[in-house]
Amino acid sequence: VTQSNLQKLKEVWDQWDDKTKQLFYCNYGDLSYLLDVKVDKHLFQALAQYWNPTYSCFTFGKVDLVPTVEEYTTLLRCPRIQANKVYSRAANILTFLKKLMTITRMSEQ
């Protein structure tokens, strides 16, 4: 999501009344909280180079690391995310990886 698209999403969210926001929350859970997350670009770029899309984990040498939901919420600075809800992974890992590479301006090697 580009900065201007993020701003548009925030504007749409701000226009909704409480009833509409509650309906969205009931259908999509904590997704709306991500609008308020401040992304540390340097941390994101550093972590992205170690992401292993095949196993959906971070790989450091021969060590695979899978952060817990609690660790993700800390990294994202988003404590309101509910750890007891189920979140699905990206349907197309290669597309997700390409988008991630584009965002971080990294090349595939």
MOPAC internal coordinates of N, CA, C and O (Angstrom, degrees):
PM7 1SCF
backbone

  N    0.0000 0     0.00 0     0.00 0    0    0    0
  C    1.4526 1     0.00 0     0.00 0    1    0    0
  C    1.5199 1   107.98 1     0.00 0    2    1    0
  O    1.2310 1   121.07 1   -55.03 1    3    2    1
  N    1.3137 1   115.56 1   124.97 1    3    2    1
  C    1.4563 1   118.91 1   178.06 1    5    3    2
  C    1.5234 1   109.34 1   -76.08 1    6    5    3
  O    1.2310 1   120.99 1   -14.19 1    7    6    5
  N    1.3189 1   115.72 1   165.81 1    7    6    5
  C    1.4655 1   120.53 1  -178.25 1    9    7    6
  C    1.5236 1   111.17 1   -60.49 1   10    9    7
  O    1.2310 1   120.04 1   139.71 1   11   10    9
  N    1.3520 1   117.54 1   -40.29 1   11   10    9
  C    1.4700 1   119.47 1  -179.41 1   13   11   10
  C    1.5300 1   110.85 1   -68.97 1   14   13   11
  O    1.2310 1   119.98 1   142.85 1   15   14   13
  N    1.3467 1   117.64 1   -37.15 1   15   14   13
  C    1.4637 1   119.94 1   176.83 1   17   15   14
  C    1.5225 1   110.78 1   -66.15 1   18   17   15
  O    1.2310 1   120.64 1   141.38 1   19   18   17
  N    1.3103 1   116.38 1   -38.62 1   19   18   17
  C    1.4608 1   120.57 1   177.48 1   21   19   18
  C    1.5241 1   110.05 1   -62.07 1   22   21   19
  O    1.2310 1   120.71 1   137.86 1   23   22   21
  N    1.3083 1   116.24 1   -42.14 1   23   22   21
  C    1.4680 1   120.40 1   178.86 1   25   23   22
  C    1.5263 1   110.62 1   -63.01 1   26   25   23
  O    1.2310 1   120.35 1   139.80 1   27   26   25
  N    1.3380 1   116.93 1   -40.20 1   27   26   25
  C    1.4702 1   120.28 1   178.25 1   29   27   26
  C    1.5276 1   110.67 1   -63.67 1   30   29   27
  O    1.2310 1   120.51 1   138.05 1   31   30   29
  N    1.3368 1   116.63 1   -41.95 1   31   30   29
  C    1.4638 1   120.30 1   177.74 1   33   31   30
  C    1.5270 1   111.13 1   -61.14 1   34   33   31
  O    1.2310 1   120.81 1   138.20 1   35   34   33
  N    1.3351 1   116.05 1   -41.80 1   35   34   33
  C    1.4676 1   119.94 1   178.68 1   37   35   34
  C    1.5265 1   110.99 1   -63.92 1   38   37   35
  O    1.2310 1   120.47 1   140.94 1   39   38   37
  N    1.3235 1   116.72 1   -39.06 1   39   38   37
  C    1.4646 1   120.67 1   179.28 1   41   39   38
  C    1.5270 1   111.07 1   -64.96 1   42   41   39
  O    1.2310 1   120.64 1   137.99 1   43   42   41
  N    1.3338 1   116.38 1   -42.01 1   43   42   41
  C    1.4697 1   120.05 1   177.22 1   45   43   42
  C    1.5233 1   109.72 1   -61.99 1   46   45   43
  O    1.2310 1   120.31 1   134.01 1   47   46   45
  N    1.3284 1   117.02 1   -45.99 1   47   46   45
  C    1.4678 1   121.54 1   179.68 1   49   47   46
  C    1.5293 1   110.95 1   -58.45 1   50   49   47
  O    1.2310 1   120.62 1   136.49 1   51   50   49
  N    1.3250 1   116.43 1   -43.51 1   51   50   49
  C    1.4648 1   120.97 1  -178.50 1   53   51   50
  C    1.5317 1   112.58 1   -65.99 1   54   53   51
  O    1.2310 1   120.14 1   153.82 1   55   54   53
  N    1.3287 1   117.34 1   -26.18 1   55   54   53
  C    1.4636 1   121.20 1   180.00 1   57   55   54
  C    1.5289 1   112.48 1   -78.16 1   58   57   55
  O    1.2310 1   120.25 1   159.62 1   59   58   57
  N    1.3175 1   117.12 1   -20.38 1   59   58   57
  C    1.4657 1   120.64 1  -178.09 1   61   59   58
  C    1.5202 1   111.19 1   -74.84 1   62   61   59
  O    1.2310 1   121.14 1   -34.69 1   63   62   61
  N    1.3346 1   115.42 1   145.31 1   63   62   61
  C    1.4638 1   119.59 1   174.33 1   65   63   62
  C    1.5340 1   109.31 1   -81.67 1   66   65   63
  O    1.2310 1   120.76 1    -7.08 1   67   66   65
  N    1.3259 1   116.16 1   172.92 1   67   66   65
  C    1.4692 1   120.84 1  -176.32 1   69   67   66
  C    1.5250 1   112.68 1   -60.89 1   70   69   67
  O    1.2310 1   120.28 1   144.57 1   71   70   69
  N    1.3249 1   117.08 1   -35.43 1   71   70   69
  C    1.4672 1   120.70 1  -179.38 1   73   71   70
  C    1.5311 1   110.77 1   -64.73 1   74   73   71
  O    1.2310 1   120.28 1   136.75 1   75   74   73
  N    1.3152 1   117.07 1   -43.25 1   75   74   73
  C    1.4625 1   121.72 1   179.16 1   77   75   74
  C    1.5222 1   110.60 1   -66.79 1   78   77   75
  O    1.2310 1   120.59 1   138.41 1   79   78   77
  N    1.3318 1   116.47 1   -41.59 1   79   78   77
  C    1.4657 1   120.17 1   177.76 1   81   79   78
  C    1.5240 1   110.99 1   -62.56 1   82   81   79
  O    1.2310 1   120.39 1   140.08 1   83   82   81
  N    1.3306 1   116.85 1   -39.92 1   83   82   81
  C    1.4665 1   120.97 1   179.20 1   85   83   82
  C    1.5272 1   110.55 1   -65.44 1   86   85   83
  O    1.2310 1   120.13 1   139.58 1   87   86   85
  N    1.3249 1   117.35 1   -40.42 1   87   86   85
  C    1.4635 1   121.52 1   177.37 1   89   87   86
  C    1.5285 1   110.31 1   -61.93 1   90   89   87
  O    1.2310 1   120.76 1   135.82 1   91   90   89
  N    1.3243 1   116.16 1   -44.18 1   91   90   89
  C    1.4656 1   120.73 1   177.17 1   93   91   90
  C    1.5268 1   109.88 1   -60.00 1   94   93   91
  O    1.2310 1   120.79 1   134.51 1   95   94   93
  N    1.3187 1   116.10 1   -45.49 1   95   94   93
  C    1.4644 1   121.20 1  -179.38 1   97   95   94
  C    1.5288 1   111.02 1   -61.48 1   98   97   95
  O    1.2310 1   120.39 1   139.00 1   99   98   97
  N    1.3288 1   116.85 1   -41.00 1   99   98   97
  C    1.4741 1   120.30 1   179.07 1  101   99   98
  C    1.5239 1   111.77 1   -63.68 1  102  101   99
  O    1.2310 1   120.52 1   144.76 1  103  102  101
  N    1.3276 1   116.62 1   -35.24 1  103  102  101
  C    1.4678 1   120.70 1  -178.75 1  105  103  102
  C    1.5214 1   113.63 1   -84.17 1  106  105  103
  O    1.2310 1   120.01 1   145.24 1  107  106  105
  N    1.3258 1   117.58 1   -34.76 1  107  106  105
  C    1.4601 1   120.75 1  -171.82 1  109  107  106
  C    1.5236 1   114.45 1  -120.90 1  110  109  107
  O    1.2310 1   119.96 1  -177.14 1  111  110  109
  N    1.2998 1   117.69 1     2.86 1  111  110  109
  C    1.4624 1   120.51 1   176.70 1  113  111  110
  C    1.5153 1   112.19 1    65.84 1  114  113  111
  O    1.2310 1   121.31 1    42.39 1  115  114  113
  N    1.3105 1   115.11 1  -137.61 1  115  114  113
  C    1.4650 1   122.36 1  -172.47 1  117  115  114
  C    1.5275 1   114.91 1   -80.62 1  118  117  115
  O    1.2310 1   119.95 1  -171.98 1  119  118  117
  N    1.3065 1   117.70 1     8.02 1  119  118  117
  C    1.4603 1   121.02 1  -176.14 1  121  119  118
  C    1.5289 1   112.47 1   -53.07 1  122  121  119
  O    1.2310 1   120.24 1   141.65 1  123  122  121
  N    1.3184 1   117.15 1   -38.35 1  123  122  121
  C    1.4723 1   120.07 1  -177.85 1  125  123  122
  C    1.5224 1   112.39 1   -63.74 1  126  125  123
  O    1.2310 1   119.79 1   154.07 1  127  126  125
  N    1.3301 1   118.00 1   -25.93 1  127  126  125
  C    1.4623 1   120.51 1   179.28 1  129  127  126
  C    1.5298 1   111.81 1   -64.53 1  130  129  127
  O    1.2310 1   120.34 1   157.19 1  131  130  129
  N    1.3189 1   116.96 1   -22.81 1  131  130  129
  C    1.4645 1   119.88 1   179.94 1  133  131  130
  C    1.5239 1   112.12 1   -67.48 1  134  133  131
  O    1.2310 1   120.07 1   162.02 1  135  134  133
  N    1.3380 1   117.47 1   -17.98 1  135  134  133
  C    1.4624 1   120.26 1   176.64 1  137  135  134
  C    1.5256 1   111.36 1   -63.84 1  138  137  135
  O    1.2310 1   120.58 1   154.45 1  139  138  137
  N    1.3262 1   116.50 1   -25.55 1  139  138  137
  C    1.4637 1   121.03 1  -176.79 1  141  139  138
  C    1.5240 1   113.81 1   -97.62 1  142  141  139
  O    1.2310 1   120.21 1   179.51 1  143  142  141
  N    1.3224 1   117.21 1    -0.49 1  143  142  141
  C    1.4656 1   120.60 1  -176.60 1  145  143  142
  C    1.5235 1   110.06 1   -75.74 1  146  145  143
  O    1.2310 1   121.07 1   -52.27 1  147  146  145
  N    1.3146 1   115.56 1   127.73 1  147  146  145
  C    1.4656 1   121.33 1   174.62 1  149  147  146
  C    1.5310 1   107.15 1   -90.87 1  150  149  147
  O    1.2310 1   120.29 1   -63.96 1  151  150  149
  N    1.3171 1   117.05 1   116.04 1  151  150  149
  C    1.4588 1   121.37 1  -176.31 1  153  151  150
  C    1.5235 1   109.84 1   -88.16 1  154  153  151
  O    1.2310 1   121.01 1   -52.73 1  155  154  153
  N    1.2994 1   115.68 1   127.27 1  155  154  153
  C    1.4600 1   121.71 1   174.02 1  157  155  154
  C    1.5298 1   106.59 1   -82.25 1  158  157  155
  O    1.2310 1   120.80 1   -79.17 1  159  158  157
  N    1.3209 1   116.08 1   100.83 1  159  158  157
  C    1.4626 1   121.81 1  -173.55 1  161  159  158
  C    1.5286 1   111.92 1   -57.34 1  162  161  159
  O    1.2310 1   120.12 1   138.44 1  163  162  161
  N    1.3125 1   117.37 1   -41.56 1  163  162  161
  C    1.4660 1   120.55 1  -177.87 1  165  163  162
  C    1.5236 1   111.26 1   -68.19 1  166  165  163
  O    1.2310 1   120.36 1   138.71 1  167  166  165
  N    1.3199 1   116.92 1   -41.29 1  167  166  165
  C    1.4633 1   120.55 1   176.72 1  169  167  166
  C    1.5237 1   110.12 1   -63.73 1  170  169  167
  O    1.2310 1   120.71 1   137.01 1  171  170  169
  N    1.3291 1   116.25 1   -42.99 1  171  170  169
  C    1.4614 1   121.30 1  -179.86 1  173  171  170
  C    1.5262 1   110.71 1   -61.02 1  174  173  171
  O    1.2310 1   120.20 1   134.13 1  175  174  173
  N    1.3235 1   117.22 1   -45.87 1  175  174  173
  C    1.4641 1   120.88 1   178.86 1  177  175  174
  C    1.5215 1   111.24 1   -63.87 1  178  177  175
  O    1.2310 1   120.29 1   140.08 1  179  178  177
  N    1.3191 1   117.05 1   -39.92 1  179  178  177
  C    1.4658 1   120.71 1   179.52 1  181  179  178
  C    1.5248 1   110.83 1   -64.75 1  182  181  179
  O    1.2310 1   120.18 1   135.56 1  183  182  181
  N    1.3293 1   117.26 1   -44.44 1  183  182  181
  C    1.4619 1   120.33 1  -179.43 1  185  183  182
  C    1.5264 1   112.55 1   -70.43 1  186  185  183
  O    1.2310 1   120.41 1   144.56 1  187  186  185
  N    1.3308 1   116.83 1   -35.44 1  187  186  185
  C    1.4641 1   120.66 1  -176.15 1  189  187  186
  C    1.5224 1   112.53 1   -60.40 1  190  189  187
  O    1.2310 1   120.07 1   146.55 1  191  190  189
  N    1.3101 1   117.48 1   -33.45 1  191  190  189
  C    1.4632 1   118.97 1  -178.19 1  193  191  190
  C    1.5261 1   112.76 1   -70.87 1  194  193  191
  O    1.2310 1   120.18 1   164.85 1  195  194  193
  N    1.3293 1   117.26 1   -15.15 1  195  194  193
  C    1.4676 1   120.89 1   178.94 1  197  195  194
  C    1.5294 1   112.86 1  -103.75 1  198  197  195
  O    1.2310 1   120.20 1  -178.73 1  199  198  197
  N    1.3325 1   117.23 1     1.27 1  199  198  197
  C    1.4634 1   120.31 1  -178.39 1  201  199  198
  C    1.5225 1   110.29 1   -73.87 1  202  201  199
  O    1.2310 1   120.37 1   -48.89 1  203  202  201
  N    1.3209 1   116.90 1   131.11 1  203  202  201
  C    1.4616 1   123.41 1   178.75 1  205  203  202
  C    1.5305 1   107.48 1  -109.19 1  206  205  203
  O    1.2310 1   119.91 1   -79.24 1  207  206  205
  N    1.3503 1   117.78 1   100.76 1  207  206  205
  C    1.4654 1   120.36 1  -175.43 1  209  207  206
  C    1.5249 1   113.42 1   -67.28 1  210  209  207
  O    1.2310 1   120.20 1   154.82 1  211  210  209
  N    1.3135 1   117.23 1   -25.18 1  211  210  209
  C    1.4606 1   120.13 1   179.58 1  213  211  210
  C    1.5182 1   111.26 1   -62.94 1  214  213  211
  O    1.2310 1   120.78 1   137.92 1  215  214  213
  N    1.3272 1   116.11 1   -42.08 1  215  214  213
  C    1.4618 1   121.22 1  -177.28 1  217  215  214
  C    1.5315 1   113.39 1  -107.66 1  218  217  215
  O    1.2310 1   120.43 1  -177.71 1  219  218  217
  N    1.3323 1   116.78 1     2.29 1  219  218  217
  C    1.4706 1   121.66 1  -178.62 1  221  219  218
  C    1.5223 1   111.77 1    51.15 1  222  221  219
  O    1.2310 1   121.50 1  -128.03 1  223  222  221
  N    1.3240 1   114.74 1    51.97 1  223  222  221
  C    1.4647 1   120.31 1   178.79 1  225  223  222
  C    1.5293 1   108.54 1  -151.49 1  226  225  223
  O    1.2310 1   120.80 1    -7.31 1  227  226  225
  N    1.3117 1   116.07 1   172.69 1  227  226  225
  C    1.4551 1   121.60 1   173.53 1  229  227  226
  C    1.5223 1   107.55 1   -93.30 1  230  229  227
  O    1.2310 1   120.46 1   -40.93 1  231  230  229
  N    1.3351 1   116.72 1   139.07 1  231  230  229
  C    1.4592 1   120.90 1   178.87 1  233  231  230
  C    1.5179 1   108.91 1  -120.43 1  234  233  231
  O    1.2310 1   121.08 1   -59.22 1  235  234  233
  N    1.3288 1   115.55 1   120.78 1  235  234  233
  C    1.4591 1   122.97 1   177.30 1  237  235  234
  C    1.5227 1   106.80 1  -117.48 1  238  237  235
  O    1.2310 1   120.74 1   -79.37 1  239  238  237
  N    1.3271 1   116.19 1   100.63 1  239  238  237
  C    1.4620 1   119.49 1  -175.38 1  241  239  238
  C    1.5160 1   109.40 1    64.03 1  242  241  239
  O    1.2310 1   120.45 1    60.97 1  243  242  241
  N    1.3214 1   116.75 1  -119.03 1  243  242  241
  C    1.4655 1   121.02 1   179.32 1  245  243  242
  C    1.5277 1   112.14 1  -101.59 1  246  245  243
  O    1.2310 1   120.61 1  -167.89 1  247  246  245
  N    1.3118 1   116.43 1    12.11 1  247  246  245
  C    1.4643 1   120.98 1  -177.71 1  249  247  246
  C    1.5269 1   109.50 1  -108.85 1  250  249  247
  O    1.2310 1   120.76 1   -53.20 1  251  250  249
  N    1.3394 1   116.16 1   126.80 1  251  250  249
  C    1.4605 1   122.12 1   175.20 1  253  251  250
  C    1.5214 1   108.66 1   -99.41 1  254  253  251
  O    1.2310 1   120.99 1   -43.87 1  255  254  253
  N    1.3177 1   115.71 1   136.13 1  255  254  253
  C    1.4556 1   120.90 1  -177.51 1  257  255  254
  C    1.5218 1   109.26 1  -128.44 1  258  257  255
  O    1.2310 1   120.65 1   -53.78 1  259  258  257
  N    1.3079 1   116.37 1   126.22 1  259  258  257
  C    1.4563 1   121.88 1   177.39 1  261  259  258
  C    1.5235 1   107.82 1  -118.44 1  262  261  259
  O    1.2310 1   120.25 1   -74.49 1  263  262  261
  N    1.3274 1   117.13 1   105.51 1  263  262  261
  C    1.4638 1   119.36 1   179.93 1  265  263  262
  C    1.5296 1   111.50 1   -63.73 1  266  265  263
  O    1.2310 1   120.85 1   -31.49 1  267  266  265
  N    1.3095 1   115.97 1   148.51 1  267  266  265
  C    1.4618 1   121.35 1   175.27 1  269  267  266
  C    1.5209 1   109.04 1   -78.79 1  270  269  267
  O    1.2310 1   120.59 1   -13.17 1  271  270  269
  N    1.3155 1   116.48 1   166.83 1  271  270  269
  C    1.4617 1   120.43 1   177.26 1  273  271  270
  C    1.5253 1   109.93 1   -58.54 1  274  273  271
  O    1.2310 1   120.64 1   141.38 1  275  274  273
  N    1.3205 1   116.38 1   -38.62 1  275  274  273
  C    1.4633 1   120.38 1   179.41 1  277  275  274
  C    1.5288 1   111.13 1   -63.02 1  278  277  275
  O    1.2310 1   120.58 1   140.39 1  279  278  277
  N    1.3349 1   116.50 1   -39.61 1  279  278  277
  C    1.4692 1   119.79 1   178.66 1  281  279  278
  C    1.5215 1   111.10 1   -68.40 1  282  281  279
  O    1.2310 1   120.25 1   141.33 1  283  282  281
  N    1.3359 1   117.13 1   -38.67 1  283  282  281
  C    1.4630 1   119.78 1   175.83 1  285  283  282
  C    1.5311 1   110.55 1   -61.67 1  286  285  283
  O    1.2310 1   120.22 1   136.79 1  287  286  285
  N    1.3264 1   117.18 1   -43.21 1  287  286  285
  C    1.4663 1   119.23 1  -179.33 1  289  287  286
  C    1.5239 1   111.16 1   -63.71 1  290  289  287
  O    1.2310 1   120.43 1   146.41 1  291  290  289
  N    1.3196 1   116.78 1   -33.59 1  291  290  289
  C    1.4618 1   120.23 1   176.71 1  293  291  290
  C    1.5215 1   110.36 1   -69.39 1  294  293  291
  O    1.2310 1   120.17 1   134.17 1  295  294  293
  N    1.3368 1   117.28 1   -45.83 1  295  294  293
  C    1.4675 1   120.88 1   178.62 1  297  295  294
  C    1.5219 1   111.09 1   -60.79 1  298  297  295
  O    1.2310 1   120.64 1   140.66 1  299  298  297
  N    1.3278 1   116.39 1   -39.34 1  299  298  297
  C    1.4603 1   120.99 1  -179.11 1  301  299  298
  C    1.5223 1   113.17 1   -82.56 1  302  301  299
  O    1.2310 1   121.04 1   172.98 1  303  302  301
  N    1.3449 1   115.61 1    -7.02 1  303  302  301
  C    1.4649 1   121.25 1  -175.80 1  305  303  302
  C    1.5279 1   109.94 1    54.62 1  306  305  303
  O    1.2310 1   121.03 1  -134.15 1  307  306  305
  N    1.3052 1   115.64 1    45.85 1  307  306  305
  C    1.4602 1   121.89 1  -177.44 1  309  307  306
  C    1.5226 1   109.63 1  -132.04 1  310  309  307
  O    1.2310 1   119.72 1  -104.19 1  311  310  309
  N    1.3409 1   118.14 1    75.81 1  311  310  309
  C    1.4656 1   121.16 1  -174.69 1  313  311  310
  C    1.5248 1   114.63 1   -69.11 1  314  313  311
  O    1.2310 1   119.60 1   168.47 1  315  314  313
  N    1.3259 1   118.38 1   -11.53 1  315  314  313
  C    1.4664 1   119.96 1  -176.11 1  317  315  314
  C    1.5218 1   113.48 1   -80.77 1  318  317  315
  O    1.2310 1   119.67 1   168.94 1  319  318  317
  N    1.3270 1   118.24 1   -11.06 1  319  318  317
  C    1.4635 1   120.19 1   179.94 1  321  319  318
  C    1.5187 1   109.03 1   -63.38 1  322  321  319
  O    1.2310 1   120.84 1   -46.04 1  323  322  321
  N    1.3190 1   116.00 1   133.96 1  323  322  321
  C    1.4604 1   121.08 1  -177.71 1  325  323  322
  C    1.5239 1   110.02 1   -86.69 1  326  325  323
  O    1.2310 1   120.55 1   -60.57 1  327  326  325
  N    1.3088 1   116.55 1   119.43 1  327  326  325
  C    1.4605 1   121.60 1  -177.81 1  329  327  326
  C    1.5173 1   112.64 1   -71.48 1  330  329  327
  O    1.2310 1   120.02 1   162.14 1  331  330  329
  N    1.3233 1   117.57 1   -17.86 1  331  330  329
  C    1.4612 1   119.34 1  -177.45 1  333  331  330
  C    1.5248 1   113.43 1   -87.63 1  334  333  331
  O    1.2310 1   119.49 1   179.86 1  335  334  333
  N    1.3245 1   118.57 1    -0.14 1  335  334  333
  C    1.4591 1   121.49 1   177.62 1  337  335  334
  C    1.5214 1   109.45 1   -93.38 1  338  337  335
  O    1.2310 1   121.09 1   -25.53 1  339  338  337
  N    1.3176 1   115.52 1   154.47 1  339  338  337
  C    1.4553 1   120.71 1  -179.68 1  341  339  338
  C    1.5211 1   108.68 1   -93.66 1  342  341  339
  O    1.2310 1   120.64 1   -48.53 1  343  342  341
  N    1.3167 1   116.38 1   131.47 1  343  342  341
  C    1.4551 1   121.96 1   176.55 1  345  343  342
  C    1.5209 1   107.79 1  -117.16 1  346  345  343
  O    1.2310 1   120.56 1   -43.87 1  347  346  345
  N    1.3168 1   116.53 1   136.13 1  347  346  345
  C    1.4656 1   118.69 1  -178.34 1  349  347  346
  C    1.5158 1   109.91 1   -91.62 1  350  349  347
  O    1.2310 1   121.03 1   -25.53 1  351  350  349
  N    1.3142 1   115.63 1   154.47 1  351  350  349
  C    1.4583 1   120.60 1   178.41 1  353  351  350
  C    1.5199 1   110.21 1   -85.87 1  354  353  351
  O    1.2310 1   120.62 1   -10.52 1  355  354  353
  N    1.3046 1   116.43 1   169.48 1  355  354  353
  C    1.4597 1   121.71 1  -179.86 1  357  355  354
  C    1.5266 1   109.58 1   -60.45 1  358  357  355
  O    1.2310 1   120.51 1   -44.22 1  359  358  357
  N    1.3304 1   116.63 1   135.78 1  359  358  357
  C    1.4615 1   120.83 1  -176.94 1  361  359  358
  C    1.5231 1   111.84 1   -69.18 1  362  361  359
  O    1.2310 1   120.43 1   140.73 1  363  362  361
  N    1.3146 1   116.79 1   -39.27 1  363  362  361
  C    1.4562 1   120.35 1  -178.68 1  365  363  362
  C    1.5216 1   108.05 1  -117.81 1  366  365  363
  O    1.2310 1   120.50 1   -79.58 1  367  366  365
  N    1.3039 1   116.66 1   100.42 1  367  366  365
  C    1.4602 1   121.99 1  -174.75 1  369  367  366
  C    1.5243 1   111.80 1   -61.96 1  370  369  367
  O    1.2310 1   119.85 1   138.89 1  371  370  369
  N    1.3321 1   117.88 1   -41.11 1  371  370  369
  C    1.4672 1   119.50 1  -178.52 1  373  371  370
  C    1.5224 1   111.12 1   -64.05 1  374  373  371
  O    1.2310 1   120.24 1   137.91 1  375  374  373
  N    1.3305 1   117.15 1   -42.09 1  375  374  373
  C    1.4593 1   120.10 1   177.58 1  377  375  374
  C    1.5266 1   109.95 1   -63.20 1  378  377  375
  O    1.2310 1   120.69 1   136.77 1  379  378  377
  N    1.3285 1   116.28 1   -43.23 1  379  378  377
  C    1.4588 1   121.05 1   178.18 1  381  379  378
  C    1.5253 1   110.52 1   -59.75 1  382  381  379
  O    1.2310 1   120.49 1   135.47 1  383  382  381
  N    1.3267 1   116.67 1   -44.53 1  383  382  381
  C    1.4622 1   121.00 1  -179.62 1  385  383  382
  C    1.5249 1   110.70 1   -63.27 1  386  385  383
  O    1.2310 1   119.97 1   137.54 1  387  386  385
  N    1.3258 1   117.67 1   -42.46 1  387  386  385
  C    1.4656 1   120.63 1   179.27 1  389  387  386
  C    1.5299 1   110.85 1   -63.25 1  390  389  387
  O    1.2310 1   120.50 1   139.09 1  391  390  389
  N    1.3394 1   116.65 1   -40.91 1  391  390  389
  C    1.4636 1   119.70 1   177.45 1  393  391  390
  C    1.5220 1   110.31 1   -63.96 1  394  393  391
  O    1.2310 1   120.97 1   138.38 1  395  394  393
  N    1.3223 1   115.75 1   -41.62 1  395  394  393
  C    1.4564 1   120.84 1   178.64 1  397  395  394
  C    1.5257 1   110.42 1   -61.62 1  398  397  395
  O    1.2310 1   120.40 1   137.46 1  399  398  397
  N    1.3247 1   116.84 1   -42.54 1  399  398  397
  C    1.4607 1   121.35 1   179.32 1  401  399  398
  C    1.5331 1   110.43 1   -64.89 1  402  401  399
  O    1.2310 1   120.51 1   140.87 1  403  402  401
  N    1.3308 1   116.64 1   -39.13 1  403  402  401
  C    1.4574 1   120.61 1   179.08 1  405  403  402
  C    1.5222 1   110.82 1   -65.27 1  406  405  403
  O    1.2310 1   120.75 1   135.15 1  407  406  405
  N    1.3237 1   116.17 1   -44.85 1  407  406  405
  C    1.4637 1   120.86 1  -179.94 1  409  407  406
  C    1.5200 1   111.02 1   -59.58 1  410  409  407
  O    1.2310 1   120.79 1   137.52 1  411  410  409
  N    1.3235 1   116.09 1   -42.48 1  411  410  409
  C    1.4598 1   120.43 1  -176.22 1  413  411  410
  C    1.5241 1   113.02 1   -88.59 1  414  413  411
  O    1.2310 1   121.14 1   179.55 1  415  414  413
  N    1.3311 1   115.43 1    -0.45 1  415  414  413
  C    1.4713 1   121.74 1  -179.08 1  417  415  414
  C    1.5301 1   111.56 1    56.34 1  418  417  415
  O    1.2310 1   121.31 1  -138.74 1  419  418  417
  N    1.3197 1   115.09 1    41.26 1  419  418  417
  C    1.4617 1   120.85 1   178.10 1  421  419  418
  C    1.5214 1   107.91 1  -106.12 1  422  421  419
  O    1.2310 1   120.36 1   -27.40 1  423  422  421
  N    1.3171 1   116.92 1   152.60 1  423  422  421
  C    1.4537 1   120.47 1   177.95 1  425  423  422
  C    1.5221 1   109.53 1  -101.15 1  426  425  423
  O    1.2310 1   120.92 1   -27.58 1  427  426  425
  N    1.3455 1   115.85 1   152.42 1  427  426  425
  C    1.4610 1   120.03 1   177.86 1  429  427  426
  C    1.5226 1   108.71 1   -78.20 1  430  429  427
  O    1.2310 1   120.70 1   -48.04 1  431  430  429
  N    1.3261 1   116.26 1   131.96 1  431  430  429
  C    1.4619 1   120.45 1  -179.82 1  433  431  430
  C    1.4930 1   109.97 1  -133.55 1  434  433  431
  O    1.2310 1   120.10 1   180.00 1  435  434  433

